[in-house]
Amino acid sequence: MRALLVPAVALLAVAGCSSGDSPPGRGPFAHYPQTLSAWGLFAGELSAHRPAPGVEPYDLNTPLFSDYALKLRFVRLPVGPGGTVEPALYRESGPFGFPVGTVIAKTFAYPADYRVAEARLRPLETRLLVHEPDGWVGLPYIWNEDLTEAELAIVGGPLDVTWIDGTGARIEHTYQVPNANQCKTCHRTDGERVLPIGPQAAQLNRPFRYTEANGVYTGADGSTFEENQLERWQRIGFLEGGPPADEAPRAPVWNLAATGTLNDRARTWLDINCAHCHNLTGSGRTSGLDLRAEHDDRTRLGVYKHPVAAGQGTGDRLYGVVPGRPDDSILVYRIESVHPGVMMPEIGRGLVDTEAVALIREWIQAMEPRTEA
């Protein structure tokens, strides 16, 4: 059902909690701009998402699943006293070291019809991660119905959305915008600090097509061009350090077999969707699971591992992963569920990622079971 679509905007049937239904920012959020436009991230018509000078669009190889929403991503780095951009620092694994003053923006949007190539998108919310001197702060902005503005919505809220999926079926769904404090649930990847998740070497190591629609980076004749994101960031001063792109880690695209093995693609999906909590220091560390793609310890992946305090989340299954038997694996049970006490991830989705579940099932089915002595 998924498609790669050019970032643009059009109408889609959306109703529910508009930005006017949420109270304005208050308490620790009161000093932040109440409107998305006040951040100056986009030039011209706000909903067109045309980056202002100094704002860089980007994409990831394998993104986090968010109820089939498509995402438009941007980053703005601070400018130092000399008028030059303060670059992010390259790291082999984990998010880059972004300087204080960085703003990372991510708009969640839907096309009216997923069958239409390069369909135009209707934004629902834009989330900002703002790097303050004392850490990162998450801010959700909800778009109004006429798409002229998005307003700060600290308490989040539900939005009813309708689209046509890749099979032609009409989908009606209540999309949930998280409240500002819920940002910490996923982004507190080390159990303490709020950090970005997606902008890391392996995920950014991919080509991006720069066009008139998504930036001011077209050639002198107005032509579009494609460039590897890591190489571009290094070239324009957005990134300091790091090897050439062909020597840097590169995550596969989870649903494109040509980009990696079954194991690599499944591990990458688990990494981006689960490992921000399930790592050695994250909020899910008490489970004993470590779903990062950078290790090969089968027990930490849940293979023949008994659950720890999972309660009803086990589905009466004995192990996290049972090689060759996906239906007996707790991992499959939890990613197939939408029950609040069972599903994983526990927030950020209300639908099952059907295609990814099929991938994880195939991965488990292909595992060699242990041989009994």
C-alpha positions as YAML, in Angstrom:
chain: A
units: angstrom
residues:
- id: 1
  name: MET
  ca: [0.00, 0.00, 0.00]
- id: 2
  name: ARG
  ca: [2.93, 2.28, 0.52]
- id: 3
  name: ALA
  ca: [4.30, 4.62, -2.11]
- id: 4
  name: LEU
  ca: [7.01, 7.22, -2.37]
- id: 5
  name: LEU
  ca: [5.23, 10.48, -3.08]
- id: 6
  name: VAL
  ca: [6.46, 13.94, -3.97]
- id: 7
  name: PRO
  ca: [5.86, 16.36, -1.07]
- id: 8
  name: ALA
  ca: [2.96, 18.58, -2.04]
- id: 9
  name: VAL
  ca: [-0.39, 19.39, -0.54]
- id: 10
  name: ALA
  ca: [-4.04, 19.07, -1.43]
- id: 11
  name: LEU
  ca: [-7.39, 18.42, 0.17]
- id: 12
  name: LEU
  ca: [-8.28, 15.24, 2.00]
- id: 13
  name: ALA
  ca: [-11.30, 14.54, 4.19]
- id: 14
  name: VAL
  ca: [-10.19, 15.37, 7.73]
- id: 15
  name: ALA
  ca: [-12.28, 16.33, 10.72]
- id: 16
  name: GLY
  ca: [-12.15, 16.11, 14.49]
- id: 17
  name: CYS
  ca: [-9.93, 18.03, 16.88]
- id: 18
  name: SER
  ca: [-8.76, 21.09, 15.00]
- id: 19
  name: SER
  ca: [-6.01, 23.31, 16.34]
- id: 20
  name: GLY
  ca: [-8.66, 25.55, 17.84]
- id: 21
  name: ASP
  ca: [-9.81, 22.73, 20.14]
- id: 22
  name: SER
  ca: [-6.48, 22.58, 21.96]
- id: 23
  name: PRO
  ca: [-5.46, 25.17, 24.54]
- id: 24
  name: PRO
  ca: [-2.55, 27.45, 23.74]
- id: 25
  name: GLY
  ca: [0.91, 26.65, 25.01]
- id: 26
  name: ARG
  ca: [1.32, 27.18, 28.74]
- id: 27
  name: GLY
  ca: [3.61, 26.32, 31.59]
- id: 28
  name: PRO
  ca: [7.04, 25.27, 30.28]
- id: 29
  name: PHE
  ca: [5.79, 25.63, 26.69]
- id: 30
  name: ALA
  ca: [4.32, 29.14, 26.97]
- id: 31
  name: HIS
  ca: [7.32, 30.92, 25.45]
- id: 32
  name: TYR
  ca: [7.30, 28.86, 22.24]
- id: 33
  name: PRO
  ca: [5.64, 30.21, 19.08]
- id: 34
  name: GLN
  ca: [1.95, 29.41, 18.97]
- id: 35
  name: THR
  ca: [2.01, 28.97, 15.19]
- id: 36
  name: LEU
  ca: [4.19, 26.92, 12.88]
- id: 37
  name: SER
  ca: [4.67, 29.86, 10.52]
- id: 38
  name: ALA
  ca: [6.36, 31.85, 13.30]
- id: 39
  name: TRP
  ca: [9.31, 29.46, 13.17]
- id: 40
  name: GLY
  ca: [10.17, 30.63, 9.65]
- id: 41
  name: LEU
  ca: [10.91, 27.13, 8.39]
- id: 42
  name: PHE
  ca: [8.97, 27.47, 5.13]
- id: 43
  name: ALA
  ca: [8.86, 30.09, 2.39]
- id: 44
  name: GLY
  ca: [5.68, 31.17, 0.63]
- id: 45
  name: GLU
  ca: [2.48, 29.22, 1.16]
- id: 46
  name: LEU
  ca: [2.96, 27.34, 4.42]
- id: 47
  name: SER
  ca: [1.22, 24.13, 3.37]
- id: 48
  name: ALA
  ca: [3.47, 23.77, 0.31]
- id: 49
  name: HIS
  ca: [6.37, 22.97, 2.67]
- id: 50
  name: ARG
  ca: [8.92, 24.78, 0.54]
- id: 51
  name: PRO
  ca: [11.99, 25.09, 2.79]
- id: 52
  name: ALA
  ca: [13.17, 28.57, 3.65]
- id: 53
  name: PRO
  ca: [16.86, 29.33, 3.05]
- id: 54
  name: GLY
  ca: [18.95, 27.34, 5.50]
- id: 55
  name: VAL
  ca: [16.34, 24.61, 5.91]
- id: 56
  name: GLU
  ca: [17.26, 21.23, 4.45]
- id: 57
  name: PRO
  ca: [14.72, 18.54, 3.44]
- id: 58
  name: TYR
  ca: [15.69, 14.92, 3.98]
- id: 59
  name: ASP
  ca: [14.32, 11.38, 4.04]
- id: 60
  name: LEU
  ca: [15.13, 8.06, 5.70]
- id: 61
  name: ASN
  ca: [15.77, 4.62, 4.24]
- id: 62
  name: THR
  ca: [13.33, 2.91, 6.62]
- id: 63
  name: PRO
  ca: [11.02, 5.20, 8.61]
- id: 64
  name: LEU
  ca: [8.98, 4.59, 11.73]
- id: 65
  name: PHE
  ca: [5.45, 3.36, 10.96]
- id: 66
  name: SER
  ca: [2.78, 5.92, 11.88]
- id: 67
  name: ASP
  ca: [-0.57, 4.57, 10.69]
- id: 68
  name: TYR
  ca: [0.49, 4.79, 7.04]
- id: 69
  name: ALA
  ca: [1.06, 8.55, 7.27]
- id: 70
  name: LEU
  ca: [3.73, 9.87, 4.93]
- id: 71
  name: LYS
  ca: [6.30, 12.21, 6.41]
- id: 72
  name: LEU
  ca: [8.00, 15.35, 5.18]
- id: 73
  name: ARG
  ca: [11.24, 15.95, 7.08]
- id: 74
  name: PHE
  ca: [13.36, 19.08, 7.45]
- id: 75
  name: VAL
  ca: [16.24, 20.31, 9.58]
- id: 76
  name: ARG
  ca: [17.54, 23.79, 10.32]
- id: 77
  name: LEU
  ca: [20.91, 24.24, 11.98]
- id: 78
  name: PRO
  ca: [21.92, 27.36, 13.92]
- id: 79
  name: VAL
  ca: [24.15, 30.01, 12.37]
- id: 80
  name: GLY
  ca: [27.22, 30.96, 14.36]
- id: 81
  name: PRO
  ca: [28.65, 34.43, 15.05]
- id: 82
  name: GLY
  ca: [30.61, 34.37, 11.80]
- id: 83
  name: GLY
  ca: [27.49, 33.78, 9.75]
- id: 84
  name: THR
  ca: [28.30, 30.15, 9.00]
- id: 85
  name: VAL
  ca: [26.18, 27.15, 9.86]
- id: 86
  name: GLU
  ca: [27.14, 25.21, 12.98]
- id: 87
  name: PRO
  ca: [27.36, 21.64, 11.64]
- id: 88
  name: ALA
  ca: [26.12, 18.43, 13.15]
- id: 89
  name: LEU
  ca: [28.87, 16.03, 14.22]
- id: 90
  name: TYR
  ca: [29.06, 12.69, 12.41]
- id: 91
  name: ARG
  ca: [28.55, 9.54, 14.45]
- id: 92
  name: GLU
  ca: [28.83, 6.00, 13.12]
- id: 93
  name: SER
  ca: [25.76, 4.87, 15.05]
- id: 94
  name: GLY
  ca: [22.92, 6.69, 16.75]
- id: 95
  name: PRO
  ca: [21.78, 10.22, 15.93]
- id: 96
  name: PHE
  ca: [24.28, 12.83, 14.81]
- id: 97
  name: GLY
  ca: [25.49, 15.35, 17.36]
- id: 98
  name: PHE
  ca: [23.26, 18.30, 16.51]
- id: 99
  name: PRO
  ca: [24.23, 21.69, 17.97]
- id: 100
  name: VAL
  ca: [22.04, 23.65, 20.36]
- id: 101
  name: GLY
  ca: [19.62, 25.71, 18.29]
- id: 102
  name: THR
  ca: [18.82, 22.91, 15.83]
- id: 103
  name: VAL
  ca: [15.17, 22.55, 14.80]
- id: 104
  name: ILE
  ca: [14.02, 19.25, 13.28]
- id: 105
  name: ALA
  ca: [10.55, 19.29, 11.68]
- id: 106
  name: LYS
  ca: [8.40, 16.37, 10.61]
- id: 107
  name: THR
  ca: [4.99, 16.76, 8.99]
- id: 108
  name: PHE
  ca: [2.59, 13.80, 9.00]
- id: 109
  name: ALA
  ca: [0.37, 13.78, 5.92]
- id: 110
  name: TYR
  ca: [-1.92, 11.58, 3.84]
- id: 111
  name: PRO
  ca: [-2.75, 11.45, 0.15]
- id: 112
  name: ALA
  ca: [-6.42, 11.20, -0.75]
- id: 113
  name: ASP
  ca: [-5.63, 8.11, -2.82]
- id: 114
  name: TYR
  ca: [-2.52, 5.95, -2.43]
- id: 115
  name: ARG
  ca: [-2.99, 4.55, -5.94]
- id: 116
  name: VAL
  ca: [-2.22, 7.91, -7.53]
- id: 117
  name: ALA
  ca: [1.47, 8.29, -8.35]
- id: 118
  name: GLU
  ca: [3.02, 11.44, -6.92]
- id: 119
  name: ALA
  ca: [-0.26, 12.22, -5.21]
- id: 120
  name: ARG
  ca: [-0.62, 15.49, -3.36]
- id: 121
  name: LEU
  ca: [-0.69, 15.35, 0.41]
- id: 122
  name: ARG
  ca: [-2.88, 16.76, 3.15]
- id: 123
  name: PRO
  ca: [-0.90, 17.56, 6.35]
- id: 124
  name: LEU
  ca: [-2.40, 16.72, 9.74]
- id: 125
  name: GLU
  ca: [0.34, 17.70, 12.15]
- id: 126
  name: THR
  ca: [3.90, 18.95, 12.22]
- id: 127
  name: ARG
  ca: [6.13, 17.95, 15.10]
- id: 128
  name: LEU
  ca: [9.21, 19.93, 16.00]
- id: 129
  name: LEU
  ca: [12.22, 18.78, 17.99]
- id: 130
  name: VAL
  ca: [14.02, 21.85, 19.28]
- id: 131
  name: HIS
  ca: [17.50, 21.56, 20.76]
- id: 132
  name: GLU
  ca: [17.67, 23.82, 23.81]
- id: 133
  name: PRO
  ca: [20.72, 24.28, 26.06]
- id: 134
  name: ASP
  ca: [19.22, 21.82, 28.56]
- id: 135
  name: GLY
  ca: [18.11, 19.26, 25.98]
- id: 136
  name: TRP
  ca: [15.58, 18.55, 23.25]
- id: 137
  name: VAL
  ca: [11.93, 19.64, 23.47]
- id: 138
  name: GLY
  ca: [9.08, 18.17, 21.39]
- id: 139
  name: LEU
  ca: [6.29, 20.44, 20.12]
- id: 140
  name: PRO
  ca: [3.20, 19.24, 18.17]
- id: 141
  name: TYR
  ca: [1.41, 21.64, 15.81]
- id: 142
  name: ILE
  ca: [-2.02, 20.74, 14.36]
- id: 143
  name: TRP
  ca: [-3.05, 22.08, 10.95]
- id: 144
  name: ASN
  ca: [-6.31, 23.96, 10.53]
- id: 145
  name: GLU
  ca: [-8.90, 22.77, 8.03]
- id: 146
  name: ASP
  ca: [-8.03, 25.28, 5.30]
- id: 147
  name: LEU
  ca: [-4.30, 24.50, 5.62]
- id: 148
  name: THR
  ca: [-3.28, 28.12, 6.18]
- id: 149
  name: GLU
  ca: [-1.66, 27.51, 9.56]
- id: 150
  name: ALA
  ca: [-0.73, 24.92, 12.16]
- id: 151
  name: GLU
  ca: [-1.08, 25.84, 15.81]
- id: 152
  name: LEU
  ca: [0.69, 24.57, 18.91]
- id: 153
  name: ALA
  ca: [-1.38, 21.80, 20.50]
- id: 154
  name: ILE
  ca: [0.37, 20.79, 23.71]
- id: 155
  name: VAL
  ca: [-2.36, 18.29, 24.64]
- id: 156
  name: GLY
  ca: [-2.47, 16.71, 21.18]
- id: 157
  name: GLY
  ca: [-5.80, 15.31, 20.08]
- id: 158
  name: PRO
  ca: [-7.66, 12.98, 17.68]
- id: 159
  name: LEU
  ca: [-8.11, 13.69, 13.98]
- id: 160
  name: ASP
  ca: [-10.48, 11.73, 11.75]
- id: 161
  name: VAL
  ca: [-8.89, 10.97, 8.40]
- id: 162
  name: THR
  ca: [-10.05, 9.09, 5.29]
- id: 163
  name: TRP
  ca: [-8.04, 7.77, 2.35]
- id: 164
  name: ILE
  ca: [-8.11, 5.18, -0.42]
- id: 165
  name: ASP
  ca: [-5.46, 2.51, 0.03]
- id: 166
  name: GLY
  ca: [-3.45, 0.69, -2.62]
- id: 167
  name: THR
  ca: [-6.17, -1.91, -3.13]
- id: 168
  name: GLY
  ca: [-8.88, 0.68, -3.68]
- id: 169
  name: ALA
  ca: [-10.42, 0.21, -0.23]
- id: 170
  name: ARG
  ca: [-11.69, 3.26, 1.63]
- id: 171
  name: ILE
  ca: [-9.99, 3.59, 5.04]
- id: 172
  name: GLU
  ca: [-11.50, 5.65, 7.84]
- id: 173
  name: HIS
  ca: [-9.23, 6.15, 10.82]
- id: 174
  name: THR
  ca: [-8.86, 8.32, 13.90]
- id: 175
  name: TYR
  ca: [-5.28, 9.54, 13.91]
- id: 176
  name: GLN
  ca: [-3.94, 10.49, 17.32]
- id: 177
  name: VAL
  ca: [-1.64, 13.50, 17.71]
- id: 178
  name: PRO
  ca: [0.48, 12.90, 20.82]
- id: 179
  name: ASN
  ca: [0.74, 15.44, 23.58]
- id: 180
  name: ALA
  ca: [4.04, 17.22, 24.08]
- id: 181
  name: ASN
  ca: [5.10, 15.05, 27.01]
- id: 182
  name: GLN
  ca: [4.49, 11.84, 25.07]
- id: 183
  name: CYS
  ca: [7.34, 12.81, 22.75]
- id: 184
  name: LYS
  ca: [9.63, 11.69, 25.55]
- id: 185
  name: THR
  ca: [8.20, 8.17, 25.49]
- id: 186
  name: CYS
  ca: [9.94, 7.34, 22.22]
- id: 187
  name: HIS
  ca: [12.66, 9.96, 22.04]
- id: 188
  name: ARG
  ca: [14.20, 9.21, 25.46]
- id: 189
  name: THR
  ca: [16.27, 6.54, 23.77]
- id: 190
  name: ASP
  ca: [18.84, 6.17, 26.54]
- id: 191
  name: GLY
  ca: [16.26, 6.25, 29.31]
- id: 192
  name: GLU
  ca: [17.21, 9.79, 30.34]
- id: 193
  name: ARG
  ca: [17.78, 12.30, 27.52]
- id: 194
  name: VAL
  ca: [15.37, 13.17, 24.73]
- id: 195
  name: LEU
  ca: [17.19, 12.60, 21.42]
- id: 196
  name: PRO
  ca: [16.32, 12.49, 17.71]
- id: 197
  name: ILE
  ca: [15.80, 8.99, 16.30]
- id: 198
  name: GLY
  ca: [15.91, 9.08, 12.50]
- id: 199
  name: PRO
  ca: [18.76, 11.41, 11.49]
- id: 200
  name: GLN
  ca: [21.68, 8.99, 11.70]
- id: 201
  name: ALA
  ca: [24.26, 7.84, 9.20]
- id: 202
  name: ALA
  ca: [22.69, 4.54, 8.12]
- id: 203
  name: GLN
  ca: [19.26, 6.10, 7.61]
- id: 204
  name: LEU
  ca: [20.46, 9.24, 5.82]
- id: 205
  name: ASN
  ca: [22.84, 7.38, 3.52]
- id: 206
  name: ARG
  ca: [20.56, 7.48, 0.48]
- id: 207
  name: PRO
  ca: [19.86, 9.69, -2.54]
- id: 208
  name: PHE
  ca: [17.35, 12.53, -2.32]
- id: 209
  name: ARG
  ca: [15.78, 14.26, -5.32]
- id: 210
  name: TYR
  ca: [15.93, 18.03, -4.95]
- id: 211
  name: THR
  ca: [13.22, 19.85, -6.88]
- id: 212
  name: GLU
  ca: [11.52, 23.20, -7.19]
- id: 213
  name: ALA
  ca: [8.74, 21.81, -5.00]
- id: 214
  name: ASN
  ca: [10.90, 20.76, -2.06]
- id: 215
  name: GLY
  ca: [13.58, 23.39, -1.95]
- id: 216
  name: VAL
  ca: [15.69, 26.09, -3.54]
- id: 217
  name: TYR
  ca: [18.28, 23.64, -4.76]
- id: 218
  name: THR
  ca: [17.43, 23.36, -8.45]
- id: 219
  name: GLY
  ca: [20.03, 23.96, -11.09]
- id: 220
  name: ALA
  ca: [20.45, 27.27, -12.87]
- id: 221
  name: ASP
  ca: [18.16, 26.05, -15.63]
- id: 222
  name: GLY
  ca: [15.48, 24.97, -13.15]
- id: 223
  name: SER
  ca: [16.32, 21.30, -13.49]
- id: 224
  name: THR
  ca: [16.08, 18.88, -10.61]
- id: 225
  name: PHE
  ca: [18.94, 16.74, -9.43]
- id: 226
  name: GLU
  ca: [19.64, 13.82, -7.12]
- id: 227
  name: GLU
  ca: [22.39, 13.69, -4.51]
- id: 228
  name: ASN
  ca: [23.33, 11.42, -1.64]
- id: 229
  name: GLN
  ca: [22.20, 13.11, 1.57]
- id: 230
  name: LEU
  ca: [25.38, 12.40, 3.55]
- id: 231
  name: GLU
  ca: [27.55, 13.78, 0.76]
- id: 232
  name: ARG
  ca: [25.34, 16.82, 0.39]
- id: 233
  name: TRP
  ca: [25.32, 17.59, 4.11]
- id: 234
  name: GLN
  ca: [29.11, 17.33, 4.16]
- id: 235
  name: ARG
  ca: [29.39, 19.52, 1.06]
- id: 236
  name: ILE
  ca: [27.13, 22.35, 2.29]
- id: 237
  name: GLY
  ca: [28.57, 22.40, 5.81]
- id: 238
  name: PHE
  ca: [25.66, 20.69, 7.58]
- id: 239
  name: LEU
  ca: [27.80, 17.73, 8.68]
- id: 240
  name: GLU
  ca: [31.31, 17.63, 10.11]
- id: 241
  name: GLY
  ca: [33.37, 14.47, 9.78]
- id: 242
  name: GLY
  ca: [32.45, 11.06, 8.51]
- id: 243
  name: PRO
  ca: [33.66, 8.88, 5.64]
- id: 244
  name: PRO
  ca: [32.50, 9.04, 2.03]
- id: 245
  name: ALA
  ca: [28.94, 7.77, 1.61]
- id: 246
  name: ASP
  ca: [30.08, 4.50, 0.02]
- id: 247
  name: GLU
  ca: [32.09, 3.74, 3.18]
- id: 248
  name: ALA
  ca: [29.40, 4.76, 5.67]
- id: 249
  name: PRO
  ca: [26.76, 2.39, 7.07]
- id: 250
  name: ARG
  ca: [23.59, 2.19, 5.01]
- id: 251
  name: ALA
  ca: [20.26, 0.83, 6.20]
- id: 252
  name: PRO
  ca: [18.19, -1.12, 3.69]
- id: 253
  name: VAL
  ca: [14.69, -0.09, 2.68]
- id: 254
  name: TRP
  ca: [12.61, -2.55, 4.67]
- id: 255
  name: ASN
  ca: [10.17, -3.37, 1.85]
- id: 256
  name: LEU
  ca: [12.63, -3.41, -1.08]
- id: 257
  name: ALA
  ca: [14.32, -6.81, -1.34]
- id: 258
  name: ALA
  ca: [17.02, -5.47, -3.64]
- id: 259
  name: THR
  ca: [18.38, -3.26, -0.84]
- id: 260
  name: GLY
  ca: [19.20, -5.98, 1.67]
- id: 261
  name: THR
  ca: [18.77, -9.52, 2.90]
- id: 262
  name: LEU
  ca: [15.61, -10.64, 4.65]
- id: 263
  name: ASN
  ca: [17.48, -10.55, 7.96]
- id: 264
  name: ASP
  ca: [18.86, -7.06, 7.37]
- id: 265
  name: ARG
  ca: [15.50, -5.63, 6.33]
- id: 266
  name: ALA
  ca: [13.65, -7.17, 9.28]
- id: 267
  name: ARG
  ca: [16.32, -6.03, 11.72]
- id: 268
  name: THR
  ca: [16.21, -2.51, 10.30]
- id: 269
  name: TRP
  ca: [12.43, -2.36, 10.71]
- id: 270
  name: LEU
  ca: [12.74, -3.51, 14.33]
- id: 271
  name: ASP
  ca: [15.55, -1.03, 14.92]
- id: 272
  name: ILE
  ca: [13.61, 2.06, 13.79]
- id: 273
  name: ASN
  ca: [10.25, 0.98, 15.23]
- id: 274
  name: CYS
  ca: [11.26, -0.67, 18.50]
- id: 275
  name: ALA
  ca: [14.88, -0.07, 19.47]
- id: 276
  name: HIS
  ca: [14.38, 3.48, 20.75]
- id: 277
  name: CYS
  ca: [12.85, 1.78, 23.82]
- id: 278
  name: HIS
  ca: [14.21, -1.75, 23.55]
- id: 279
  name: ASN
  ca: [17.94, -1.22, 23.95]
- id: 280
  name: LEU
  ca: [20.37, -1.65, 26.83]
- id: 281
  name: THR
  ca: [19.55, 1.73, 28.44]
- id: 282
  name: GLY
  ca: [16.13, 2.66, 27.00]
- id: 283
  name: SER
  ca: [12.77, 2.67, 28.73]
- id: 284
  name: GLY
  ca: [12.15, -0.93, 27.60]
- id: 285
  name: ARG
  ca: [15.44, -2.25, 28.96]
- id: 286
  name: THR
  ca: [13.68, -4.14, 31.78]
- id: 287
  name: SER
  ca: [12.26, -6.50, 29.15]
- id: 288
  name: GLY
  ca: [15.76, -7.74, 28.43]
- id: 289
  name: LEU
  ca: [15.21, -7.12, 24.72]
- id: 290
  name: ASP
  ca: [17.69, -5.19, 22.62]
- id: 291
  name: LEU
  ca: [16.27, -4.73, 19.13]
- id: 292
  name: ARG
  ca: [19.00, -2.54, 17.70]
- id: 293
  name: ALA
  ca: [20.36, -3.64, 14.34]
- id: 294
  name: GLU
  ca: [23.98, -3.36, 15.45]
- id: 295
  name: HIS
  ca: [24.29, -6.69, 17.31]
- id: 296
  name: ASP
  ca: [23.60, -10.38, 16.63]
- id: 297
  name: ASP
  ca: [22.84, -11.71, 20.11]
- id: 298
  name: ARG
  ca: [19.82, -13.94, 19.48]
- id: 299
  name: THR
  ca: [18.75, -13.95, 23.12]
- id: 300
  name: ARG
  ca: [18.63, -10.16, 23.23]
- id: 301
  name: LEU
  ca: [16.48, -10.34, 20.09]
- id: 302
  name: GLY
  ca: [14.03, -12.52, 22.01]
- id: 303
  name: VAL
  ca: [14.94, -15.88, 20.48]
- id: 304
  name: TYR
  ca: [13.89, -18.59, 22.96]
- id: 305
  name: LYS
  ca: [13.74, -15.87, 25.59]
- id: 306
  name: HIS
  ca: [11.02, -15.97, 28.24]
- id: 307
  name: PRO
  ca: [9.15, -12.67, 28.74]
- id: 308
  name: VAL
  ca: [9.72, -10.44, 31.75]
- id: 309
  name: ALA
  ca: [6.56, -8.96, 33.34]
- id: 310
  name: ALA
  ca: [4.71, -8.87, 30.02]
- id: 311
  name: GLY
  ca: [1.32, -9.81, 31.50]
- id: 312
  name: GLN
  ca: [-1.41, -10.13, 28.87]
- id: 313
  name: GLY
  ca: [1.16, -9.04, 26.29]
- id: 314
  name: THR
  ca: [2.40, -12.61, 25.94]
- id: 315
  name: GLY
  ca: [-0.75, -14.00, 24.36]
- id: 316
  name: ASP
  ca: [0.03, -17.19, 26.33]
- id: 317
  name: ARG
  ca: [3.17, -17.69, 24.25]
- id: 318
  name: LEU
  ca: [6.36, -18.85, 25.92]
- id: 319
  name: TYR
  ca: [9.09, -17.01, 24.00]
- id: 320
  name: GLY
  ca: [9.68, -13.67, 22.35]
- id: 321
  name: VAL
  ca: [10.73, -15.34, 19.11]
- id: 322
  name: VAL
  ca: [10.39, -19.02, 18.24]
- id: 323
  name: PRO
  ca: [12.44, -19.79, 15.10]
- id: 324
  name: GLY
  ca: [10.30, -21.28, 12.35]
- id: 325
  name: ARG
  ca: [7.09, -20.55, 14.28]
- id: 326
  name: PRO
  ca: [5.91, -16.95, 13.98]
- id: 327
  name: ASP
  ca: [2.46, -17.80, 15.38]
- id: 328
  name: ASP
  ca: [4.11, -18.93, 18.62]
- id: 329
  name: SER
  ca: [6.24, -15.77, 18.92]
- id: 330
  name: ILE
  ca: [5.29, -12.99, 21.34]
- id: 331
  name: LEU
  ca: [6.91, -10.44, 19.03]
- id: 332
  name: VAL
  ca: [4.40, -11.19, 16.27]
- id: 333
  name: TYR
  ca: [1.49, -11.21, 18.71]
- id: 334
  name: ARG
  ca: [2.34, -7.72, 19.92]
- id: 335
  name: ILE
  ca: [3.00, -6.03, 16.58]
- id: 336
  name: GLU
  ca: [-0.22, -7.58, 15.20]
- id: 337
  name: SER
  ca: [-2.31, -6.17, 18.05]
- id: 338
  name: VAL
  ca: [-4.00, -2.79, 18.48]
- id: 339
  name: HIS
  ca: [-5.08, -3.53, 22.06]
- id: 340
  name: PRO
  ca: [-3.68, -0.81, 24.37]
- id: 341
  name: GLY
  ca: [-2.33, -3.35, 26.85]
- id: 342
  name: VAL
  ca: [-0.71, -5.54, 24.22]
- id: 343
  name: MET
  ca: [0.41, -3.63, 21.13]
- id: 344
  name: MET
  ca: [3.95, -2.58, 20.43]
- id: 345
  name: PRO
  ca: [4.97, 0.12, 19.98]
- id: 346
  name: GLU
  ca: [2.58, 1.12, 22.73]
- id: 347
  name: ILE
  ca: [1.98, 4.64, 21.38]
- id: 348
  name: GLY
  ca: [2.26, 6.27, 17.98]
- id: 349
  name: ARG
  ca: [-0.01, 3.93, 16.10]
- id: 350
  name: GLY
  ca: [-3.60, 2.73, 16.04]
- id: 351
  name: LEU
  ca: [-3.34, 0.48, 12.98]
- id: 352
  name: VAL
  ca: [-1.40, -2.69, 12.24]
- id: 353
  name: ASP
  ca: [1.53, -2.35, 9.86]
- id: 354
  name: THR
  ca: [0.29, -5.29, 7.82]
- id: 355
  name: GLU
  ca: [3.15, -5.37, 5.33]
- id: 356
  name: ALA
  ca: [5.80, -5.16, 8.05]
- id: 357
  name: VAL
  ca: [4.13, -7.90, 10.07]
- id: 358
  name: ALA
  ca: [4.40, -10.11, 6.99]
- id: 359
  name: LEU
  ca: [8.12, -9.28, 6.81]
- id: 360
  name: ILE
  ca: [8.71, -10.16, 10.47]
- id: 361
  name: ARG
  ca: [6.74, -13.37, 10.03]
- id: 362
  name: GLU
  ca: [8.88, -14.32, 7.05]
- id: 363
  name: TRP
  ca: [12.03, -13.51, 9.02]
- id: 364
  name: ILE
  ca: [11.02, -15.72, 11.94]
- id: 365
  name: GLN
  ca: [9.85, -18.50, 9.61]
- id: 366
  name: ALA
  ca: [13.27, -18.53, 7.95]
- id: 367
  name: MET
  ca: [15.17, -18.88, 11.25]
- id: 368
  name: GLU
  ca: [16.80, -22.21, 12.02]
- id: 369
  name: PRO
  ca: [15.22, -23.74, 15.14]
- id: 370
  name: ARG
  ca: [17.49, -25.13, 17.80]
- id: 371
  name: THR
  ca: [18.19, -28.83, 17.74]
- id: 372
  name: GLU
  ca: [17.35, -30.76, 20.87]
- id: 373
  name: ALA
  ca: [20.15, -32.86, 22.38]
...
